[in-house]
Amino acid sequence: MSQKLNQIINALEKRLPSFVDYRKQKKWKFKAGKLVDAEKLEYNDTSWEVVSLP
């Protein structure tokens, strides 16, 4: 059991750099495209409703 677990861990550690690179690429694209634009948008609360608590 522990040998199979070690094999899985070793396989994941070998793939770790590709996961990290993928996340870096996606994070960069997100910041470059959406996050900066989102900070510039004005806050819109027209979809909120006023409710009273029971």
N, CA, C and O atoms as CSV, one atom per row, in Angstrom:
chain,resi,resn,atom,element,x,y,z
A,1,MET,N,N,0.826,-1.203,0.000
A,1,MET,CA,C,0.000,0.000,0.000
A,1,MET,C,C,0.862,1.257,0.000
A,1,MET,O,O,0.641,2.170,-0.795
A,2,SER,N,N,1.846,1.297,0.896
A,2,SER,CA,C,2.680,2.492,0.983
A,2,SER,C,C,3.569,2.638,-0.253
A,2,SER,O,O,3.922,3.755,-0.631
A,3,GLN,N,N,3.930,1.524,-0.880
A,3,GLN,CA,C,4.744,1.603,-2.094
A,3,GLN,C,C,3.937,2.243,-3.223
A,3,GLN,O,O,4.465,3.060,-3.978
A,4,LYS,N,N,2.679,1.879,-3.337
A,4,LYS,CA,C,1.824,2.471,-4.367
A,4,LYS,C,C,1.617,3.953,-4.090
A,4,LYS,O,O,1.595,4.765,-5.015
A,5,LEU,N,N,1.466,4.303,-2.822
A,5,LEU,CA,C,1.316,5.710,-2.451
A,5,LEU,C,C,2.573,6.496,-2.808
A,5,LEU,O,O,2.485,7.613,-3.318
A,6,ASN,N,N,3.730,5.920,-2.545
A,6,ASN,CA,C,4.992,6.576,-2.907
A,6,ASN,C,C,5.112,6.757,-4.416
A,6,ASN,O,O,5.625,7.776,-4.879
A,7,GLN,N,N,4.645,5.780,-5.184
A,7,GLN,CA,C,4.675,5.905,-6.638
A,7,GLN,C,C,3.782,7.054,-7.098
A,7,GLN,O,O,4.154,7.820,-7.987
A,8,ILE,N,N,2.625,7.166,-6.500
A,8,ILE,CA,C,1.701,8.253,-6.851
A,8,ILE,C,C,2.316,9.602,-6.499
A,8,ILE,O,O,2.253,10.544,-7.289
A,9,ILE,N,N,2.905,9.692,-5.323
A,9,ILE,CA,C,3.529,10.949,-4.890
A,9,ILE,C,C,4.675,11.317,-5.822
A,9,ILE,O,O,4.805,12.477,-6.212
A,10,ASN,N,N,5.500,10.352,-6.180
A,10,ASN,CA,C,6.611,10.621,-7.098
A,10,ASN,C,C,6.104,11.085,-8.458
A,10,ASN,O,O,6.673,11.997,-9.057
A,11,ALA,N,N,5.043,10.462,-8.943
A,11,ALA,CA,C,4.485,10.860,-10.239
A,11,ALA,C,C,3.943,12.285,-10.175
A,11,ALA,O,O,4.118,13.060,-11.115
A,12,LEU,N,N,3.291,12.629,-9.079
A,12,LEU,CA,C,2.756,13.987,-8.932
A,12,LEU,C,C,3.873,15.016,-8.810
A,12,LEU,O,O,3.775,16.113,-9.361
A,13,GLU,N,N,4.930,14.662,-8.090
A,13,GLU,CA,C,6.052,15.593,-7.948
A,13,GLU,C,C,6.737,15.853,-9.285
A,13,GLU,O,O,7.234,16.954,-9.524
A,14,LYS,N,N,6.767,14.856,-10.147
A,14,LYS,CA,C,7.352,15.058,-11.473
A,14,LYS,C,C,6.498,16.005,-12.310
A,14,LYS,O,O,7.020,16.753,-13.135
A,15,ARG,N,N,5.188,15.969,-12.095
A,15,ARG,CA,C,4.285,16.819,-12.873
A,15,ARG,C,C,4.096,18.189,-12.249
A,15,ARG,O,O,3.501,19.068,-12.873
A,16,LEU,N,N,4.584,18.392,-11.045
A,16,LEU,CA,C,4.374,19.661,-10.348
A,16,LEU,C,C,4.836,20.870,-11.154
A,16,LEU,O,O,4.092,21.847,-11.226
A,17,PRO,N,N,6.021,20.862,-11.767
A,17,PRO,CA,C,6.431,22.051,-12.539
A,17,PRO,C,C,5.448,22.417,-13.641
A,17,PRO,O,O,5.214,23.600,-13.887
A,18,SER,N,N,4.870,21.425,-14.306
A,18,SER,CA,C,3.918,21.746,-15.374
A,18,SER,C,C,2.646,22.347,-14.798
A,18,SER,O,O,2.058,23.234,-15.417
A,19,PHE,N,N,2.202,21.888,-13.625
A,19,PHE,CA,C,1.030,22.484,-12.990
A,19,PHE,C,C,1.308,23.922,-12.582
A,19,PHE,O,O,0.468,24.801,-12.775
A,20,VAL,N,N,2.487,24.163,-12.017
A,20,VAL,CA,C,2.849,25.508,-11.573
A,20,VAL,C,C,2.933,26.449,-12.766
A,20,VAL,O,O,2.439,27.575,-12.704
A,21,ASP,N,N,3.553,25.999,-13.851
A,21,ASP,CA,C,3.654,26.825,-15.053
A,21,ASP,C,C,2.274,27.137,-15.611
A,21,ASP,O,O,2.009,28.267,-16.021
A,22,TYR,N,N,1.395,26.142,-15.628
A,22,TYR,CA,C,0.037,26.341,-16.138
A,22,TYR,C,C,-0.699,27.390,-15.317
A,22,TYR,O,O,-1.363,28.266,-15.872
A,23,ARG,N,N,-0.584,27.303,-14.000
A,23,ARG,CA,C,-1.251,28.273,-13.128
A,23,ARG,C,C,-0.686,29.668,-13.331
A,23,ARG,O,O,-1.436,30.644,-13.327
A,24,LYS,N,N,0.624,29.777,-13.508
A,24,LYS,CA,C,1.237,31.085,-13.743
A,24,LYS,C,C,0.720,31.693,-15.038
A,24,LYS,O,O,0.415,32.885,-15.088
A,25,GLN,N,N,0.619,30.886,-16.082
A,25,GLN,CA,C,0.132,31.392,-17.366
A,25,GLN,C,C,-1.311,31.861,-17.244
A,25,GLN,O,O,-1.656,32.932,-17.743
A,26,LYS,N,N,-2.152,31.080,-16.594
A,26,LYS,CA,C,-3.558,31.444,-16.454
A,26,LYS,C,C,-3.710,32.679,-15.577
A,26,LYS,O,O,-4.522,33.557,-15.870
A,27,LYS,N,N,-2.933,32.747,-14.505
A,27,LYS,CA,C,-3.011,33.890,-13.611
A,27,LYS,C,C,-2.606,35.162,-14.351
A,27,LYS,O,O,-3.234,36.207,-14.183
A,28,TRP,N,N,-1.567,35.074,-15.161
A,28,TRP,CA,C,-1.120,36.239,-15.907
A,28,TRP,C,C,-2.200,36.687,-16.885
A,28,TRP,O,O,-2.470,37.882,-17.008
A,29,LYS,N,N,-2.819,35.732,-17.583
A,29,LYS,CA,C,-3.864,36.083,-18.540
A,29,LYS,C,C,-5.045,36.721,-17.824
A,29,LYS,O,O,-5.634,37.680,-18.322
A,30,PHE,N,N,-5.390,36.190,-16.659
A,30,PHE,CA,C,-6.519,36.737,-15.910
A,30,PHE,C,C,-6.227,38.173,-15.487
A,30,PHE,O,O,-7.072,39.054,-15.654
A,31,LYS,N,N,-5.039,38.413,-14.943
A,31,LYS,CA,C,-4.692,39.762,-14.502
A,31,LYS,C,C,-4.592,40.717,-15.680
A,31,LYS,O,O,-5.004,41.874,-15.588
A,32,ALA,N,N,-4.049,40.236,-16.776
A,32,ALA,CA,C,-3.863,41.103,-17.932
A,32,ALA,C,C,-5.198,41.450,-18.576
A,32,ALA,O,O,-5.349,42.532,-19.142
A,33,GLY,N,N,-6.171,40.539,-18.495
A,33,GLY,CA,C,-7.412,40.769,-19.205
A,33,GLY,C,C,-8.547,41.269,-18.350
A,33,GLY,O,O,-9.181,42.266,-18.696
A,34,LYS,N,N,-8.822,40.615,-17.251
A,34,LYS,CA,C,-10.072,40.853,-16.542
A,34,LYS,C,C,-9.931,41.622,-15.236
A,34,LYS,O,O,-10.734,42.513,-14.960
A,35,LEU,N,N,-8.943,41.302,-14.439
A,35,LEU,CA,C,-8.869,41.858,-13.094
A,35,LEU,C,C,-8.663,43.364,-13.116
A,35,LEU,O,O,-9.296,44.085,-12.345
A,36,VAL,N,N,-7.803,43.842,-13.974
A,36,VAL,CA,C,-7.536,45.277,-14.054
A,36,VAL,C,C,-8.788,46.010,-14.509
A,36,VAL,O,O,-9.114,47.075,-13.984
A,37,ASP,N,N,-9.490,45.443,-15.483
A,37,ASP,CA,C,-10.720,46.061,-15.966
A,37,ASP,C,C,-11.793,46.054,-14.884
A,37,ASP,O,O,-12.565,47.006,-14.768
A,38,ALA,N,N,-11.844,44.999,-14.100
A,38,ALA,CA,C,-12.860,44.903,-13.059
A,38,ALA,C,C,-12.665,45.980,-11.997
A,38,ALA,O,O,-13.641,46.484,-11.442
A,39,GLU,N,N,-11.419,46.335,-11.709
A,39,GLU,CA,C,-11.170,47.371,-10.707
A,39,GLU,C,C,-11.633,48.737,-11.195
A,39,GLU,O,O,-11.953,49.606,-10.384
A,40,LYS,N,N,-11.672,48.936,-12.509
A,40,LYS,CA,C,-12.063,50.225,-13.067
A,40,LYS,C,C,-13.579,50.402,-13.121
A,40,LYS,O,O,-14.071,51.529,-13.167
A,41,LEU,N,N,-14.316,49.300,-13.115
A,41,LEU,CA,C,-15.769,49.383,-13.225
A,41,LEU,C,C,-16.378,49.979,-11.962
A,41,LEU,O,O,-15.886,49.764,-10.855
A,42,GLU,N,N,-17.444,50.722,-12.150
A,42,GLU,CA,C,-18.142,51.281,-10.997
A,42,GLU,C,C,-18.987,50.196,-10.348
A,42,GLU,O,O,-19.444,49.266,-11.014
A,43,TYR,N,N,-19.187,50.323,-9.057
A,43,TYR,CA,C,-19.997,49.351,-8.332
A,43,TYR,C,C,-21.459,49.541,-8.707
A,43,TYR,O,O,-21.962,50.665,-8.702
A,44,ASN,N,N,-22.134,48.463,-9.027
A,44,ASN,CA,C,-23.530,48.526,-9.438
A,44,ASN,C,C,-24.356,47.666,-8.496
A,44,ASN,O,O,-24.180,46.448,-8.447
A,45,ASP,N,N,-25.256,48.293,-7.749
A,45,ASP,CA,C,-26.079,47.534,-6.807
A,45,ASP,C,C,-27.544,47.529,-7.218
A,45,ASP,O,O,-28.415,47.393,-6.358
A,46,THR,N,N,-27.838,47.670,-8.487
A,46,THR,CA,C,-29.232,47.709,-8.934
A,46,THR,C,C,-29.906,46.350,-8.830
A,46,THR,O,O,-31.135,46.279,-8.822
A,47,SER,N,N,-29.140,45.276,-8.751
A,47,SER,CA,C,-29.747,43.952,-8.674
A,47,SER,C,C,-30.089,43.556,-7.233
A,47,SER,O,O,-30.671,42.495,-7.008
A,48,TRP,N,N,-29.738,44.388,-6.270
A,48,TRP,CA,C,-30.028,44.079,-4.876
A,48,TRP,C,C,-31.479,44.421,-4.557
A,48,TRP,O,O,-32.053,45.340,-5.141
A,49,GLU,N,N,-32.058,43.682,-3.638
A,49,GLU,CA,C,-33.426,43.946,-3.210
A,49,GLU,C,C,-33.431,44.237,-1.716
A,49,GLU,O,O,-32.622,43.699,-0.960
A,50,VAL,N,N,-34.352,45.093,-1.307
A,50,VAL,CA,C,-34.498,45.401,0.110
A,50,VAL,C,C,-35.488,44.407,0.697
A,50,VAL,O,O,-36.608,44.269,0.204
A,51,VAL,N,N,-35.073,43.720,1.744
A,51,VAL,CA,C,-35.955,42.752,2.399
A,51,VAL,C,C,-35.945,43.023,3.889
A,51,VAL,O,O,-35.008,43.615,4.425
A,52,SER,N,N,-37.001,42.582,4.547
A,52,SER,CA,C,-37.048,42.727,5.999
A,52,SER,C,C,-36.901,41.352,6.636
A,52,SER,O,O,-37.434,40.360,6.141
A,53,LEU,N,N,-36.179,41.316,7.724
A,53,LEU,CA,C,-35.987,40.050,8.420
A,53,LEU,C,C,-37.230,39.708,9.218
A,53,LEU,O,O,-37.888,40.606,9.742
A,54,PRO,N,N,-37.562,38.446,9.323
A,54,PRO,CA,C,-38.765,38.049,10.079
A,54,PRO,C,C,-38.613,38.295,11.568
A,54,PRO,O,O,-39.532,38.015,12.338
